[in-house]
Amino acid sequence: MALTPFTSRIIADTGISTGDEGKGRLIPEVIRELQEKHGRRDIVGVVLKVNGGANSGHTVGGLKLNLLPGGLIERDVKTLALGAGVVADPRKVHWEAKPLDLLGYSIYTRLLVDERTLVSDVTHRMLDLAWEDYRVNILGQLPRGSTGRGITPAYTDEAGQWQIYFADFCAGADEFAAKLDARIDRAERVIRHVCRVEPARWQEFLEKLSDAEKHANHDTIKSGVFAEEAFDFTRFGSGEAFCFNRSAVIEATWEAGYALRENIGDVRERIRTCLAQGNYVIGEFGQAYWLDKRHGFAPNVTASHTFTPELFQSAGLPVQPVHTVGVCKAYDTKVGTHTFLTQMDDAHPLAIRLRRLEYGTSTGRQRMVGWFDCVEKADALRHGGYQDIVINKLDALSAGSAWKGGVLLVCTAYRDPATGKTYTCVPRNDALRRTLRPVYAALPSWDRDISEARNFAELPLEAQRYVAFVVKTIANLAGVAAPNLRYIGVGPDPDQIIKDVPKPTELMKIV
């Protein structure tokens, strides 16, 4: 069965839940599909990281990535781009790029960082921890669940007109130092006088950042690519609370950014050239629709825009046709302090099984697990739009280990327990949303492992009906034609994927 053609040479890889959907695995699959169709290894010219920073983790071909786009796994992709919508610490660029470069992925010869990509640094990470401390210890609120990667403070600098761009590494060292020194001064004052952090916490924050990076880069340290001292953040303290070692911060940031000066350029023109030559561009998004800073539910959102329109802003392209792929899992997960309407009871046998699989790529945090929420996916379709849907981890619902099979629940609506009113869309009033309860449809599970299935016909009828039901329900709730189910993931390995899914009209007949 031939796969449905892409409707544009600009393809957006987006999430339609709250992240962690397996968007990374889509990149090599799309590239290989296009290579086979066009008979050209170089048909995808640019894979662009659209938004976010080191807070968005992807696993691609067994590689755990944060900043770099997953297109690096395919060596025929000529340009791995960080768009203007990204915030990046130049030190973390090297921490990720150098080990992969040594493994033969030719990162530095393919990497292009846009001149307007925002520079983040240790001050942003300290502010991230300080604002969380303020939220909990001064305001008495629940923690936001930040990754501590400094993303929100970095975007705050953009909104406040305090930007430092990667283009500044191509100017003069003195000018850069003056800008960063002013940033350091602001951070010191905010942490001390606004966040009102206890003095002892200053050193604790630096140690926390050191421990996190040493853990994240354990393999790199062990292999000798970087010395352990490279991940020591305590050297950025002066020994006095609320005072950075300014010269150390400036020197480390400048040195890392200046080493990338040959990789800094105009992503806009590279993409324009790529499209003019008849090649494809893939925009790789971090996080997902429900973590968008405008359309999600604060404070449990990220600081960037996480859906298709941001591709044009980050790439510097005029608005034009784009083919959007919405990626989700066969069940739902969330991290932090999200309101999770479809969360499973932790004692449920399937919850026990799924929790063993669900840890954050970037942070290692335990994810909460829940039943598939069609209402959220339908709102993403209705207001965000996507032509294709990808459903990953269908195999995780197969009977086995703690889960012996039984009923699978799918959320098809919400109900207000006080009034009995039913909602078939996600209320934008979060105070209302938090009071609602899910309305479930019950579907039978299947009793055998499906991780070896490579064709749709090899799936048990119950598994076929499950995916058909959720796609049909999403379309019905959104009030639009059913999206094309492009791929079904049945395992973590690149080949554990089903591509011959029936067209929507045929798929709906299975329900």
WOHU-V962798 format. One record per backbone hydrogen bond with DSSP energy under -1.0 kcal/mol. NH is the residue of the N-H (numbers start at 0). CO is the residue of the C=O. Records with the same first field share a line. If there is no record, write none. Layout:
NH->CO + CO
//
This chain:
10->280
11->322
12->282
13->324
15->326
28->24
29->25
30->26
31->27
32->28
33->29
34->30
35->31
36->32
37->33
38->34
44->279
45->279
46->78
47->281
48->80
49->283
55->52
57->64
59->62
62->59
64->57
71->68
72->69
73->70
76->73
78->44
79->109
80->46
81->111
82->48
83->313
85->82
86->51
87->117
92->88
93->89
94->90
95->91
96->92
97->93
100->96
101->97
103->100
104->99
109->106
110->106
111->79
112->262
113->81
114->264
116->113
117->85
118->163
119->87
124->120
125->121
126->122
127->123
128->124
129->125
130->126
131->127
132->128
133->129
134->130
135->131
136->132
137->133
138->133
140->134
153->149
154->150
155->151
156->152
157->153
158->154
159->155
160->157
161->156
165->116
166->114
167->164
168->165
169->166
175->171
176->172
177->173
178->174
179->175
180->176
181->177
182->178
183->179
184->180
185->181
186->182
187->183
188->184
189->185
190->186
191->187
192->188
193->189
194->189
196->190
200->197
201->198
203->199
204->200
205->201
206->202
207->203
208->204
209->205
210->206
211->207
212->208
213->209
214->210
215->211
216->212
217->214
220->216
221->217
222->218
224->219
229->226
230->227
231->228
235->232
236->233
237->242
242->239
244->235
245->243
248->244
249->245
250->246
251->247
252->248
253->249
254->250
255->251
256->252
257->253
258->254
259->256
260->257
262->259
264->112
269->265
270->266
271->267
272->268
273->269
274->270
275->271
276->272
277->274
278->273
279->42
280->8
281->45
282->10
283->47
284->12
288->14
289->16
290->287
291->288
292->303
295->291
299->296
300->298
301->290
309->306
310->307
312->308
313->309
314->310
315->311
316->311
322->9
324->11
325->387
326->13
327->389
329->391
331->369
333->367
342->339
343->368
347->344
351->347
352->348
353->349
354->350
356->353
357->353
359->364
363->359
366->357
367->333
369->331
370->341
373->410
376->372
377->373
378->374
379->375
380->376
381->377
382->378
383->379
384->379
386->323
387->323
388->483
389->325
390->486
391->327
393->488
396->393
397->394
398->445
399->402
402->399
407->442
409->440
410->371
411->438
413->422
414->436
415->420
419->415
422->413
432->428
433->429
434->431
435->432
436->414
438->412
440->409
442->407
444->405
452->449
457->454
458->455
463->459
464->460
465->461
466->462
467->463
468->464
469->465
470->466
471->467
472->468
473->469
474->470
475->471
476->472
477->473
478->474
479->474
483->386
485->388 + 483
487->497
488->390
489->495
495->492
496->494
497->487
506->502
507->503
509->506
//
